[in-house]
């Protein structure tokens, strides 16, 4: 898997923090699932921390 660094607005980072806390998923998995969804791929199974 390739590693990247992204820049987010504060409101987007806050949303990602909140979503991670709510779901128990790492932020990186939320980003991967979102990208897969945008590309029309099946949802990846969630991984534990």
MOPAC internal coordinates of N, CA, C and O (Angstrom, degrees):
PM7 1SCF
backbone

  N    0.0000 0     0.00 0     0.00 0    0    0    0
  C    1.4459 1     0.00 0     0.00 0    1    0    0
  C    1.5306 1   108.26 1     0.00 0    2    1    0
  O    1.2310 1   120.59 1   -40.53 1    3    2    1
  N    1.3147 1   116.48 1   139.47 1    3    2    1
  C    1.4540 1   122.37 1   179.95 1    5    3    2
  C    1.5258 1   110.02 1   -88.22 1    6    5    3
  O    1.2310 1   120.30 1   -38.87 1    7    6    5
  N    1.3177 1   117.04 1   141.13 1    7    6    5
  C    1.4628 1   122.50 1   176.37 1    9    7    6
  C    1.5235 1   109.71 1   -99.55 1   10    9    7
  O    1.2310 1   120.75 1   -38.96 1   11   10    9
  N    1.3368 1   116.17 1   141.04 1   11   10    9
  C    1.4651 1   121.43 1   177.59 1   13   11   10
  C    1.5258 1   109.27 1  -135.50 1   14   13   11
  O    1.2310 1   121.12 1   -17.51 1   15   14   13
  N    1.3040 1   115.47 1   162.49 1   15   14   13
  C    1.4559 1   122.35 1   172.93 1   17   15   14
  C    1.5184 1   106.78 1  -117.25 1   18   17   15
  O    1.2310 1   120.48 1   -47.29 1   19   18   17
  N    1.3363 1   116.68 1   132.71 1   19   18   17
  C    1.4594 1   120.32 1   178.86 1   21   19   18
  C    1.5214 1   109.74 1  -124.89 1   22   21   19
  O    1.2310 1   121.00 1   -26.17 1   23   22   21
  N    1.3191 1   115.69 1   153.83 1   23   22   21
  C    1.4645 1   121.92 1   174.68 1   25   23   22
  C    1.5155 1   107.93 1  -106.78 1   26   25   23
  O    1.2310 1   120.81 1   -47.95 1   27   26   25
  N    1.3260 1   116.06 1   132.05 1   27   26   25
  C    1.4603 1   122.08 1   179.82 1   29   27   26
  C    1.5193 1   110.22 1  -124.81 1   30   29   27
  O    1.2310 1   121.07 1   -30.12 1   31   30   29
  N    1.3341 1   115.55 1   149.88 1   31   30   29
  C    1.4653 1   119.66 1   170.18 1   33   31   30
  C    1.5231 1   107.63 1   -65.42 1   34   33   31
  O    1.2310 1   120.65 1   -23.99 1   35   34   33
  N    1.3206 1   116.37 1   156.01 1   35   34   33
  C    1.4720 1   120.22 1  -179.66 1   37   35   34
  C    1.5251 1   112.12 1   -57.55 1   38   37   35
  O    1.2310 1   120.64 1   140.17 1   39   38   37
  N    1.3382 1   116.38 1   -39.83 1   39   38   37
  C    1.4774 1   118.78 1  -178.69 1   41   39   38
  C    1.5304 1   110.97 1   -66.89 1   42   41   39
  O    1.2310 1   119.82 1   144.54 1   43   42   41
  N    1.3346 1   117.96 1   -35.46 1   43   42   41
  C    1.4598 1   120.76 1   178.02 1   45   43   42
  C    1.5170 1   111.08 1   -70.59 1   46   45   43
  O    1.2310 1   119.93 1   140.64 1   47   46   45
  N    1.3079 1   117.74 1   -39.36 1   47   46   45
  C    1.4754 1   121.35 1   177.26 1   49   47   46
  C    1.5221 1   110.20 1   -65.35 1   50   49   47
  O    1.2310 1   120.36 1   140.01 1   51   50   49
  N    1.3346 1   116.91 1   -39.99 1   51   50   49
  C    1.4670 1   120.69 1   177.47 1   53   51   50
  C    1.5233 1   110.99 1   -62.67 1   54   53   51
  O    1.2310 1   121.07 1   138.01 1   55   54   53
  N    1.3423 1   115.55 1   -41.99 1   55   54   53
  C    1.4613 1   119.79 1   177.94 1   57   55   54
  C    1.5282 1   110.05 1   -61.67 1   58   57   55
  O    1.2310 1   120.69 1   135.25 1   59   58   57
  N    1.3349 1   116.29 1   -44.75 1   59   58   57
  C    1.4565 1   120.99 1  -179.08 1   61   59   58
  C    1.5326 1   111.14 1   -63.88 1   62   61   59
  O    1.2310 1   120.14 1   139.00 1   63   62   61
  N    1.3155 1   117.34 1   -41.00 1   63   62   61
  C    1.4736 1   121.46 1   175.87 1   65   63   62
  C    1.5240 1   110.69 1   -59.48 1   66   65   63
  O    1.2310 1   120.78 1   133.61 1   67   66   65
  N    1.3341 1   116.12 1   -46.39 1   67   66   65
  C    1.4664 1   121.70 1  -178.07 1   69   67   66
  C    1.5251 1   110.47 1   -64.82 1   70   69   67
  O    1.2310 1   120.28 1   134.91 1   71   70   69
  N    1.3316 1   117.06 1   -45.09 1   71   70   69
  C    1.4594 1   121.51 1  -179.63 1   73   71   70
  C    1.5259 1   110.60 1   -62.72 1   74   73   71
  O    1.2310 1   120.44 1   139.97 1   75   74   73
  N    1.3082 1   116.77 1   -40.03 1   75   74   73
  C    1.4621 1   121.20 1   178.19 1   77   75   74
  C    1.5290 1   111.05 1   -62.95 1   78   77   75
  O    1.2310 1   120.69 1   136.38 1   79   78   77
  N    1.3226 1   116.29 1   -43.62 1   79   78   77
  C    1.4671 1   120.52 1   179.05 1   81   79   78
  C    1.5286 1   110.98 1   -65.39 1   82   81   79
  O    1.2310 1   120.38 1   139.45 1   83   82   81
  N    1.3320 1   116.87 1   -40.55 1   83   82   81
  C    1.4661 1   121.40 1  -178.90 1   85   83   82
  C    1.5258 1   112.17 1   -66.63 1   86   85   83
  O    1.2310 1   120.45 1   139.21 1   87   86   85
  N    1.3226 1   116.74 1   -40.79 1   87   86   85
  C    1.4652 1   120.73 1  -173.92 1   89   87   86
  C    1.5170 1   113.68 1   -94.24 1   90   89   87
  O    1.2310 1   120.62 1   160.11 1   91   90   89
  N    1.3303 1   116.41 1   -19.89 1   91   90   89
  C    1.4597 1   120.09 1  -175.41 1   93   91   90
  C    1.5188 1   112.64 1    77.69 1   94   93   91
  O    1.2310 1   120.77 1  -171.71 1   95   94   93
  N    1.3428 1   116.12 1     8.29 1   95   94   93
  C    1.4700 1   120.55 1   178.88 1   97   95   94
  C    1.5197 1   109.53 1   -92.61 1   98   97   95
  O    1.2310 1   120.39 1   -33.96 1   99   98   97
  N    1.3241 1   116.87 1   146.04 1   99   98   97
  C    1.4632 1   119.49 1   173.40 1  101   99   98
  C    1.5342 1   109.78 1   -63.26 1  102  101   99
  O    1.2310 1   120.90 1   -30.04 1  103  102  101
  N    1.3140 1   115.89 1   149.96 1  103  102  101
  C    1.4624 1   119.97 1   178.87 1  105  103  102
  C    1.5193 1   111.49 1   -57.38 1  106  105  103
  O    1.2310 1   120.25 1   142.34 1  107  106  105
  N    1.3110 1   117.13 1   -37.66 1  107  106  105
  C    1.4678 1   120.33 1  -179.49 1  109  107  106
  C    1.5262 1   111.34 1   -61.39 1  110  109  107
  O    1.2310 1   119.74 1   142.77 1  111  110  109
  N    1.3329 1   118.10 1   -37.23 1  111  110  109
  C    1.4642 1   120.80 1   178.94 1  113  111  110
  C    1.5259 1   110.81 1   -69.44 1  114  113  111
  O    1.2310 1   120.18 1   142.84 1  115  114  113
  N    1.3102 1   117.26 1   -37.16 1  115  114  113
  C    1.4679 1   120.48 1   176.81 1  117  115  114
  C    1.5221 1   109.94 1   -62.54 1  118  117  115
  O    1.2310 1   120.42 1   137.05 1  119  118  117
  N    1.3120 1   116.80 1   -42.95 1  119  118  117
  C    1.4673 1   120.82 1   178.46 1  121  119  118
  C    1.5304 1   109.89 1   -64.02 1  122  121  119
  O    1.2310 1   119.93 1   135.56 1  123  122  121
  N    1.3390 1   117.75 1   -44.44 1  123  122  121
  C    1.4766 1   120.66 1   179.15 1  125  123  122
  C    1.5246 1   111.10 1   -60.52 1  126  125  123
  O    1.2310 1   120.02 1   135.70 1  127  126  125
  N    1.3352 1   117.57 1   -44.30 1  127  126  125
  C    1.4630 1   121.27 1   179.81 1  129  127  126
  C    1.5234 1   111.51 1   -65.43 1  130  129  127
  O    1.2310 1   120.57 1   141.48 1  131  130  129
  N    1.3103 1   116.51 1   -38.52 1  131  130  129
  C    1.4627 1   120.40 1   179.04 1  133  131  130
  C    1.5274 1   110.54 1   -64.80 1  134  133  131
  O    1.2310 1   120.52 1   135.97 1  135  134  133
  N    1.3097 1   116.61 1   -44.03 1  135  134  133
  C    1.4691 1   120.30 1   178.16 1  137  135  134
  C    1.5254 1   110.19 1   -63.56 1  138  137  135
  O    1.2310 1   120.26 1   135.20 1  139  138  137
  N    1.3191 1   117.11 1   -44.80 1  139  138  137
  C    1.4653 1   120.28 1   178.00 1  141  139  138
  C    1.5203 1   110.88 1   -59.39 1  142  141  139
  O    1.2310 1   120.26 1   138.92 1  143  142  141
  N    1.3224 1   117.10 1   -41.08 1  143  142  141
  C    1.4598 1   121.03 1   178.21 1  145  143  142
  C    1.5167 1   112.33 1   -63.21 1  146  145  143
  O    1.2310 1   120.46 1   139.38 1  147  146  145
  N    1.3114 1   116.72 1   -40.62 1  147  146  145
  C    1.4649 1   121.04 1   178.44 1  149  147  146
  C    1.5254 1   111.27 1   -65.78 1  150  149  147
  O    1.2310 1   120.68 1   149.06 1  151  150  149
  N    1.3037 1   116.30 1   -30.94 1  151  150  149
  C    1.4649 1   120.67 1  -179.45 1  153  151  150
  C    1.5195 1   111.83 1   -87.92 1  154  153  151
  O    1.2310 1   119.91 1   176.91 1  155  154  153
  N    1.3421 1   117.77 1    -3.09 1  155  154  153
  C    1.4520 1   121.49 1   177.26 1  157  155  154
  C    1.5127 1   114.22 1    81.28 1  158  157  155
  O    1.2310 1   120.61 1  -158.83 1  159  158  157
  N    1.3190 1   116.44 1    21.17 1  159  158  157
  C    1.4616 1   120.26 1   178.82 1  161  159  158
  C    1.5179 1   109.94 1   -90.45 1  162  161  159
  O    1.2310 1   121.41 1   -15.72 1  163  162  161
  N    1.3384 1   114.90 1   164.28 1  163  162  161
  C    1.4538 1   120.26 1   174.93 1  165  163  162
  C    1.5188 1   109.95 1   -64.53 1  166  165  163
  O    1.2310 1   120.96 1   -29.42 1  167  166  165
  N    1.3323 1   115.77 1   150.58 1  167  166  165
  C    1.4577 1   121.59 1   177.57 1  169  167  166
  C    1.5155 1   109.29 1   -67.83 1  170  169  167
  O    1.2310 1   121.14 1   -47.85 1  171  170  169
  N    1.3363 1   115.43 1   132.15 1  171  170  169
  C    1.4574 1   120.74 1   177.57 1  173  171  170
  C    1.5287 1   109.62 1   -73.09 1  174  173  171
  O    1.2310 1   119.68 1   -35.27 1  175  174  173
  N    1.3134 1   118.21 1   144.73 1  175  174  173
  C    1.4689 1   118.80 1   174.11 1  177  175  174
  C    1.5264 1   109.45 1   -64.43 1  178  177  175
  O    1.2310 1   120.78 1   -38.88 1  179  178  177
  N    1.3283 1   116.12 1   141.12 1  179  178  177
  C    1.4574 1   118.76 1  -178.93 1  181  179  178
  C    1.5099 1   110.22 1   -71.61 1  182  181  179
  O    1.2310 1   121.35 1   -29.66 1  183  182  181
  N    1.3279 1   115.02 1   150.34 1  183  182  181
  C    1.4584 1   121.08 1   178.61 1  185  183  182
  C    1.5166 1   108.24 1  -111.75 1  186  185  183
  O    1.2310 1   120.79 1   -28.04 1  187  186  185
  N    1.3055 1   116.09 1   151.96 1  187  186  185
  C    1.4569 1   119.27 1   177.10 1  189  187  186
  C    1.5157 1   109.18 1   -83.46 1  190  189  187
  O    1.2310 1   121.09 1   -21.96 1  191  190  189
  N    1.3180 1   115.52 1   158.04 1  191  190  189
  C    1.4656 1   121.18 1  -179.25 1  193  191  190
  C    1.4818 1   112.23 1   -68.16 1  194  193  191
  O    1.2310 1   120.10 1   180.00 1  195  194  193

